[in-house]
Amino acid sequence: MITLTVDLGERSYPIYIGDGLLGDKELLLKHIPGSNVLVVSNDTVAPLYLEATLTMLNGKHVETCILPDGEQYKNLETLNRIYDVLLANKMDRNTTIIALGGGVIGDMAGFAAASYQRGVHLVQIPTTLLSQVDSSVGGKTAVNHPLGKNMIGAFYQPRAVIADTSTLNTLPDRELSAGIAEIIKYGLIRDLPFFGWLRDNMDKLLQRDAAALAHAIEISCRNKAEVVAADEKESGQRALLNLGHTFGHAIEAGMGYGVWLHGEAVAAGMCIAANMSAQIGWLEAASVDNIISLIEQAGLPTQAPAELDVERFVELMSVDKKVLDGVLRLVLLKAIGEAVITDAYTHEQLVAAIRSSYPA
């Protein structure tokens, strides 16, 4: 087992990465201070891993809330089902909510924990690659609104993240590739050697080589933990973690939540960001080719959906958390391994970058 720490002073917490952690009762129980536990999962993950989780919680008063699976359910209406279970069972402020699932479950269970009785305990047990390398770490919790993704939420840190890599054995290939998008992101924004490692080992990741996956998860979590420790509330460098996300969120909202997986939209978004970085004169053409090639190798989309026209694309981007005083800041690349947050671009450059990303 690998143990990393998100260093936030008194609110620091561990990230455990290893095979078979869902069988380690003591590992989980030491992060549950009270007797009441609510396990939040979905109807895809629960049949696979709920029983093992409940076995670890023997001796606690445990309730469950099983939600429908999919980004399209990441909304206030579905969130209310979590509150219903908490209230119906008179769960108190010493309750622990366990998020058992991917990024959608982690976000919704996390937001419920942040807001129920103004804050109860939270433990993340991510079961997808994307959630293990990104969304379970750092305390971002939210639900979507029809007009914008993740626009209603809170920063709320868990007591622990338990990433059992054996859960990836049941992950569909499409979900595995979607998680790799977030892994590639770390190489692009701050870790050039990792980008090189990904180019050499992408086939091993796609073949679910255990050692390669464990290494990629560890390096990704280490990068994210360092960024979060330096900038928890995204007032500065943490925004670099959003490379490709502003473009990607527009794709998700424009196509309808759940049509494109989050990682797929981010992958296309990173390609648009790379192209725009080259148009501005920052990124070399060869680097753009290397980025697109790696994303293609991961089995991910590199182009915007033809169904979403440029005008609608730009409109959706204007509803984004990175808009400050009416100005949209973008994460672009000076080089592979060096990202910047900037508003030093013209509307025409933005439109041209999006337009050039459509299939010919």
N, C-alpha and C positions, 0 to 999 in steps of 0.2 A: 504494500500500500504506500502511495505517495501522499504526503501531507504538505499542503501549502497554506499560507496565512494571508488573509486580507487584513492589512495593518491599519486599523481605524481606532487606535487607542483602546479605550474601555469597551468599544463595540467591535473589536477585532474578532474574526471567526475563522475556523479552519475549512479548507476544501480537501476532502478525502477522495482520492482517485485510486481505484483498484478493482480487481475481479472478485466477485462474490461478496461484496460489502452488504448486500441485502440480507445476508445470513448472520451478520454481526450485531446481535442484540445490544450488547454493551456500548458499541459505538454510537448507536442511535439514542439509547436511553440517557446517556450522560448529557445530552443536549435538550432534554425535556424536563423542565423543573417542576411542573405540576402534574396533576392526575388526569386532567381532561385533554383529549387529543381529537382533532378532526383531521381525517385523511381526505384530501381532495384529489380526485383523479378523473379520468375520462373512460368512456366505454370501450376504448381500444386498449389502453394500458391496464386498467383494473383487472380484466380476466387473466392477464399475464403475471402481474406483480403485486396485486393487492393482498393476496393471501400471505405471501412472504413478509410483507410489511406488517400486517396485523399480528403475525406470529411474534415479530420482534417487540410488539407493543403489549404483549401479554402482561396483565396486572394493572394496566391503565384503563380508564373509562374512555372507550374509543367509539366515535361515530364516523360515518363515511358520507361523502357527497360525490356522487359520480355524475359528471357532466357529459354532454355530447362532445364528440371530438371534432375539432376544426376551428380555424381562424374565424370563420363566420359566426361562431358562438362567443367570441371574445368581446362581450358587450355588457352593458349594465343589467339587462334583463337576466342573462345567465348568471352574472355575479350575484344577483339577489338570491339565487338558490343557495349559495353558500351561507349568506346571512340567515336565511330561513332555518337551516339546520342548526346553526350556532344558537339562535334564539329559542327555537323549539326545545332544545336540550339544555337551556339555561347555562350555557358555557360561560365561564367567568374570565377575568382578565389574566389569569395564570394559565389559560388554555394555550396549547401549541397547535398550530396548523401545519400539517405536512403536505407539501406540494409534490405529488407523485405523478410525473408525466413530463411532457415536453415544455416548450416555451410558453404556450398558451396557458397551460395549467399553472406553471410557475408564476406567470404574470398575474393571473386572476386570484390564485390563492394568496399570493404576496400582497396584492392590493386589499384583499379581504382582511388579512392579518394587520395591515397598516391602519385600517379604518375601523375595524370592529372594536368597540369600547375604547377607541383612540389608540389601539395598538396591543396586539397579543404576540406571543412567540411564533417564530416561523423557522421551519427546517425545509430545505430544498433537497429533493431526491430526483434529480433530472434523469430521464430515461431515453433521451434522444441525443444525438451527437451535437446538434445545434445548442441545446440547452446545457449540455455538459461543458462546452467550450465557451459559452457566451452568456445566455440569458439568465442562468441560475446564479451567476456571480455578479456582485456589484450593487444589488438592491434596487434595480429599476423594476417597478411594478406598474401595471396599467391595463386599461381596457380601451377598445377602439370606439370611435364615433363614426357614423356614416360619412362625415366630412373630413375625417383625419384619423390616422393610425396612432394609437398610444397617447391620445391627447388628454385622457383623464386618468391620473395615476399619482403615484407618490414614490419618493426614494425611501426604501425600507429594507434594512439589511437583515438577512437570516442569522440564526444562531450557528448554523453549519450548512455546508453543502456536501452531500454524499453522492458521489458519481460512481456507480457500479458499472464498469465497462462491459460486463456480461449482458447487460440489457440491450446493447447494440446488436447482439446476435439476432434479435427479432425485429430489427428496424428495417423497413422496406428500403430498397436501393435508392429510390427517389429521395427519401428522407435523409439517407446517409450523405448523398451528394449535397443536399441543402445545407447540412451541417458543415461540410467541407468549405462552403463559401465563407463562413465566418472564420474558419481556420486560415484561409488564404488572406483574409483581411489583415490579420496580425502581421503577416510577412510584409504586406504592402505598406502598412502605416509606420512600422517601427522596428522590424526585425528582418533585415536583408538575408542573414544566414539561414533563417527559417524558410524564407521564400525559396532559396536554393535547395534546401532539404526537401521541400514539397515537390519541386520539379523532379527530383531524383526518386521520390518515394510515393508519388501519387497512385501508381498502380497497386502498391501494397495497401494503401488506405482503402481503395475501392474493393480490394479483395478481403478486407476486414482482418488484415494481419494484426494480431493482438499487440505485438510490441510496437508496431508503427502507430497504431491508434493511441496507445497509452502515451507514447512520446508526444504526439500531436496535441492531445488533450492537456498534458502537463505544460507544454510550452505555451499553449494558448491561454490557459488559466494563469500561468505565471505572468504573462504579459498583461492580461486584464487586471489581475490583482495589483500590479505595480501602478497602473494608470488610475485605478479606483482609489488606491491609498493616497495618491497625490492630488486627486481632484474628485471627491466623492459626488458632489452635486452638479457636475458638468459645467463649471464656471469657466473652464479653460481647456486643458489638454484632453480631458475625457471625451470631448466632442469629436476628437480624432477617431474614436471607435465607431463613428457614424459614417465612415467612408462607404459610399454607395447607397446609404440608407435613405437619404432624402429622395433620390431618384427611385429607389426600390419601393419606398412607402407609397409614392405616387402610382406606381404600377399596381401595387396590391389594392389600393383604394379604387383605382380606375377600372380594374378588371373585375372587382368584386372580391371581398376577402375570402381567401381559401382557394381561389382559382389558380393563382401562382403561390407556391410555398414561399415563406419569407426569405429563405436562403436563395431561392431561384431569383427572386426580385432583386435582392442585394447583389447577386452575381452580375446580372445585367446592369445594375446601377454602378457597380465598380468599373465596368467596361466604359460606360458613358463618362464617368469621372475621369478615367484615364485618357479618353479621347479629348475631353475638354481641357485637361491639363496640357496635352500636346498642342492643342489649338492656341492656347495662351502663350505657349513657348517654353513651358517648364519641363515637360517630359519628352524624352527622345522617342522617336517613332519605333525604334527597336524594343524599347521598354514596353510600349503599348502592345506590340506584337507578343512579347513574352507573357504579359498579363493575360491577354485574351487567349493565348495558347494554353496556359495553365488552367484557366477557367473552363475551356472546352474539354481539356483532358479529364477534368472532374465530372464531366457529363452535365454541365450547367449551361443555361442560356447566356448568350453574349450580346443579344440584341433586344431592343424594346418591342413590345407586342404591337403588331400592325393595327390592331383594333383600337388603340389609344392614340388619338391624333395629338399633334404637337401642342395646340392651344390648350386642350384639356389637360395634358401632361403638365404644362407650366402652371396652370391654374391650381392643380392639386398640390404642386410643390409649394405654393404660397401658404398653404395651411400646414405649417411644420413648426416644431418646437425650436428650430434654429433660426426662426425669423425674429429679429430684434429691431424694434423701432421701424418696422416695415421693410427691413432689408434682410434678405435671405443669405445666410452664410453657408458656404459649401466647403466640404472637405475634399481637397484636391491633392495631387501628388507633385512634389518637386523632383522626386526620383523614387524608384522602388526602395521601400524602407524609410521614406521621409515624406510624411503627410503634413499638410498645413490647413488651417481654417481661414477662409478668405471671403471677402466680398469684392475683391478686386477683379471683377469681370463685368462685361456688358451683357445686357439682355440679349443682344444679337449673338454673342458667343454662346450663351446658354441655349438658345433656340437652335443654333447651328449644331451644337454637340448632340442634342436630342435628335434632331432631324437626321444626322449622319448615322445614328444608331439603329435605324429601322432596316428591316430586310430589303435588299435591293429589288 
